[in-house]
Amino acid sequence: MDGSVYLERALAGPSELEQALARARRAQREWRGLPLKLRVERLIQFVDRFMARADQLSPELSWQMGRPVSQAPGELRGFAHRSRTMLELAPSALEPIRLDSLRRVQREPLGVVLTVAAWNYPYLIAVNSVVPALAAGNAVLLKHSAQTPLCAERLVEAGVDCLPEGLFQLLHMNHDLTARAVAEVDFVCFTGSVEGGRAVQRAASERFIGLGLELGGKDPAFVRSDADLEYTLENLVDGSFYNSGQSCCGIERIYVHQSLYEQFVEGFVERAYAYKLGNPLEPSTNLGPVVRASAAQAIQSQVDQAVARGARALIDPARFPAVGGAYLAPQVLVDVDHSMDLMTEETFGPVVGIMAVKNDEAAVRLMNDSRYGLTASIWTRDLEAADRLAQQVETGTLFANRCDYLDPELAWTGVKDSGRGCTLSRVGYEQLTRPKSFYYRRV
């Protein structure tokens, strides 16, 4: 945020990992034997204890990853909502399938789950696997980003008095020790880059364990000719710039029907200039720094490449006095195409490219012209048309008239280089358990 050191933590070594795994396996044997109702009650206590510290957690979050303190409470409310939703779904999701009195299929916990969580939504990303994994009867070892170590500690602290010792632990680990952990646990939930996902796959390659890999996206929006322009602008500007564009499902490219294109671009730029870039601890700030100065440089290099190839940048950074270091002004580019990294590679910053399209078919073709497929959105008054187009878009989640949101009752999943596996919803419990069949005969 200001270049100063906020906190430091020592990294764990191999012996600490082995000790943590031994504690986790002992605790998990006890935990899995508890009735589901009791596990859920204990986890509700865990969530309540965590949320009781919300006032303290918000400024800590801003210091660690730069999100404006005015927006931090939204992540904490989301943490509570996702946790409670998954706990409400647990009884039905984990209920045995009873074919008759002699045959059934039940869900069994896997053992020890390793959650490797990213920094951009440190609590929301972790909760996607931590709470349902525990509810299903597993132990959890949490490895958080080096950018947000305190978030991992706050989560584990909340479980101290309501969860068995060793059931939910954290370790601050480097890449090598994380790879060693992958080689010893029973399931891995990873959120991060494509290269990070490949590293996890390599570490697990000699074993037959499951992997859940959420690897980001290049999420598109299509604005049809019948869209509500004011509503669409309000939501797509927010979807592009919220959290400084550092959201796996944030909007990074927009295709607008040519009949609305000029109005849309004009309205988008006007709203972009309304943002206040600055110190995230100031309540009036609604655009904070990106995670680090090197990230700002990488984002700017995409903008510079696009401009060098003929794109036009419509925002003057000089109108944002805080620009510099990790502080990056919002940016809108036009005259873009898919020869530019800005329209094909993940940007992860407050930058968006906007293209005009002549019809639905052209929009779908461009939306699918990507190696990613996490979410996509269609903006229209005609939901039947949206559903028809949705069937053709290669994505894990298709929104109509909304974006950049996770509904915990829906499966969170991606296609192509956005990863594989699923968290949230009843379906999310399937990858955190394994089926076990029972077939009896009376004699």
MARZAFI-306017 format. One record per residue (C-alpha): x, y, z; residue in one letter. Coordinates in steps of 0.25 Angstrom, whole numbers, plus 2048, in hexadecimal, padded with zeros to 3 digits. Each point is the difference from the previous one (the first is absolute). Layout:
XYZA...
# end
This chain:
800800800M80B80A804D80C7F77FEG8027FD80FS8017F2806V7F27FD807Y8047F2806L80A7F57FEE7FE7F1802R80A7F5800A7FE7F57F6L7FE7F2805A8097F47FEG7FF7F27FCP7FF7FB80FS7F580A803E7F87FB7F4L8017F1805E7FC80480EQ7F48087FAA7FC7F47F7L8017F780CA7F7809809R7F68017F4A7FE7F17FER7FE7FE80FR7F680B801A7F97FB7F3Q7FE7F2806R7F880680CE7F980B7F7W7FA7F77F6R7FA7F780AG7F780C806L7F28017FAP7FF80A7F5L7F6808808K80B80280BL80B8037F6R7F680B7FAV7FE80680EE80E801802R8038077F3L7F580A802I80780480DQ80D8017F8F7F980A7F6V7FA80880BD80D801807R8078047F4F7F580B7FDM80180580EA80E8067FCR7FB8077F3A80380E804D80F7FC803Q8017F87F3L7FC80A7F6S80C80A802P8097F4801E7FB7FB7F2L80380E7FAS80E800805W8037F27FBQ7FA8017F2M7FC80F7FDG7F17FF7FFR7F980D805P7FB7FE80EV7F28047FCS7FF7F47F8Q8077F6809A7F37FD808P7FA7FB7F4G8097F47FFE7FE7FD80FL7F18007FER8027F77F4G8087F6808F7F57FF80AA7F67FE7F5H8087F57F9R8037F980DS7F2800805R7FA7FC7F2T80A7F47FFM7FC7FC80EL7F28007FDE8027F87F3L8097F5808A7F47F7805P7FA7FE7F2S80D8007F8A8067F5809L7F47F8802E8017F27FCP7FA7FB7F3I7F77F4805R7FB7F77F6L7F97F7809D8037FA80ES80C7F87FBL80780A7F7R80580E802R80B8097FBV80580A80AQ80A80B800R80D7FE807E80B80B804P80D7FF7F9L80980380BG80980C800V7FD80B7F6V80A80A7FDL7FB80E7FCT8098097F9V7F980E7FFA80380D7F8A80280E806W7F58077F8N7F47FC808Y8087F880BP7F37FD809Y7F77FD7F4L8097F77F9I8047F880CA7F27FE805V7FC7FA7F3N8077F3804S80380180FV7F2800806V7FA7F67F7P80C7F7801A7FF80180FL7F17FD800A8027F47F7A8097FA80BG80E8047FBN80C807807A80580C7F9V80E8067FEL80080E7FBL80C8067F8K7FC80F7FDH8078097F7S80D807806A7F980D7FDQ7F57FD80AT8067F780BP7F880780BL7F37FC7F9C8037F1802A80480380FE7F2807803R7F97F47F9L8077F5809V7FF80980CE7F18007FFA7FF7F1801G8097FE80CV7F57FE80AD7F67F97F8C8077F67F7L8097F5804P80F803802E8077FE7F3G7F47FF7F7L80280D7F9F80E805800Q80880A7F8L80E8007FBL80880B7F9H8077F87F5M8098037F4N7FE7F97F3H8097F4802D7F97FD80EL7F28027FAT8047F67F5A8047F680BR7F3802807A7F87FE7F3V8087F27FFA7FA7FC80EE7F2805802V7F37FA7FAD7FB80B7F8F80480E7FCV7F880D7FDC80980A7F9F7FC80E7FCT80B8087F8G8068017F2S8007F67F5V80F7FD802E7FD7FE80FG7F67F67FCG8097F97F8R80A7FF80BA7F67FA809V7FD7F67F5Q80E7FC7FFR8027FF80FA7F47F6800A8037F87F4S8057F4807E7F47FF808R7F17FD7FDF7FA80C809I7F680A7FBG80380E7FDL7F780C7FFG80780B7F8L7FA80E7FEE80A8077F7L7F980E7FDG7FA8057F3G7FF80A7F5K7F1803803D7F88067F4P7F3808800A7F78017F4F7F680C800V7F57FD7F6R7F880B7F9S7F47FF809D80880280DA7FC80A80AD80C8097FEL80180880DE7FE7F3809Y80A7F97F7T80B80B801L7FE80180FE8027F1802N80B7FE7F6L80980B805V7FF7FB80ED8037F27FAG80C8057F9S80680880BF7FC7FB80EY80C7FB808N8088077F6S7FC7F67F5G8077F5809Q7F57F67FFS8007F27F9C7F28037FBC80280F7FDG7FC8057F3I80C8027F7E7FB8017F2R7F28067FBI7F97FE7F3Y7F580A7FDV7F67FF7F4H80480B7F6Q7F3808802S80380380FL8108007FFY80280F800E7F680380BQ8067F4808F80E8057FFV7FD80E803E7F87FC80CG80B7F6805F80B80B7FFV7F880A807E7FE7F680CR80E7FC800A80480E803Y7F780080CA8097F6807Y80980580BK80E7FA800L80880180DG8037FB80EN7F77F4803P7FF80480EL7F880C7FDE7F17FE800P7FE8087F3S80A7F87F8T7F97F67F7N80C7FC7F7L80C7FB808G80E7FB7FBP8027F37F9V8077F6808V80E8047FDR80880A7F7A8057F47F7S7F17FD7FEA7FD80E7FBA80C7FF7F7Q7FB7F37FAA7F28067FEI80680D7FAQ8087F87F6S7F37F97FAQ7FA80E7FEV80D8057FAD8007F47F6Q7F28037FCA80280E7FEV80D7FD7F7A7F77F77F8R7F580A7FDG7F780180DA7FC80D806R80180280FA7F480A804L80480380EI80B80A804D8077FB80CP80580E803A7F1802805R8037F680CF80B807808P8037F4808A8067F87F4V80D7FA802G8067F3806G7F57F6803A7F680B7FDY7FA7FF7F2L7F58087FAA7F47FA7FAP8017FE7F1Q7F77FE7F4V8057FC7F3L7F98007F2V8047FC7F2D8057F3806V8007F27FAD8047F2804H80E8027FBS80380780DM8037FA80DD7F680A806L7F57F87FAM8057F2802T8097FF80CE7FC80280EE80280E804T7FC80080FF7FF80F801G7F780C7FEP8018007F1V7F57FC7F6V8007FF7F1G7F38037F8I7FC7FB7F2M7F48027F7A7F97F47FAV7F67FF7F6K7F77F5805N7FF7F580AD8087F67F8E80C809800A7FF80280EA7FF7F1804V80C7FD7F7R80980B807L7FB7FC80DM8057F27FDN80D8047FAD8087FE80DS8077F6808R7F880380CY7F27FD804G7FC80480EL7F48097FFT7FA8087F5A7F480A800S7F58047F6I7F980D802W7F28017F9T7F1801803R7FD7F37F9D8047F580AL7FB7F57F5E80B8067F7A80A80080BA7FD7F1803D8017FD7F1R80E806800L8047FB80DA7FF7F27FBQ80B8047F6Q80A807809V80C7F7805E80080480FT7FE7FB80EG7F580A804T7F78087F7L7FA80D805F7F58087FAA7FF80F805N80A7FE80BR80F7FD801C80C7FE80AD7F87F880AY7FF7F2806L7F37FA805D8047F580AP7F47F87FCE8067FE7F2L80C7F87FCA80D8097FEW8087F97F5T8088047F4G8037FA7F2V80D8007F8K80B807807D7F780580BS8027F3806G7F87F4804R7F87FB80CG7F5807808C7FE80780DT7F3806806L7F27FA7FES7FB7F2803R8097FC7F5V80C805807G7FF7F680BY8027F57F5E80F8037FEQ80380180FL7FA7F2803T8017F27F9R7F47F77FEP8007F3808K7F57F57FCS7FA7F680AF7F97F47FBY7FA7F680AY7F97F37FFR7F87F980AR8027F1803V
# end
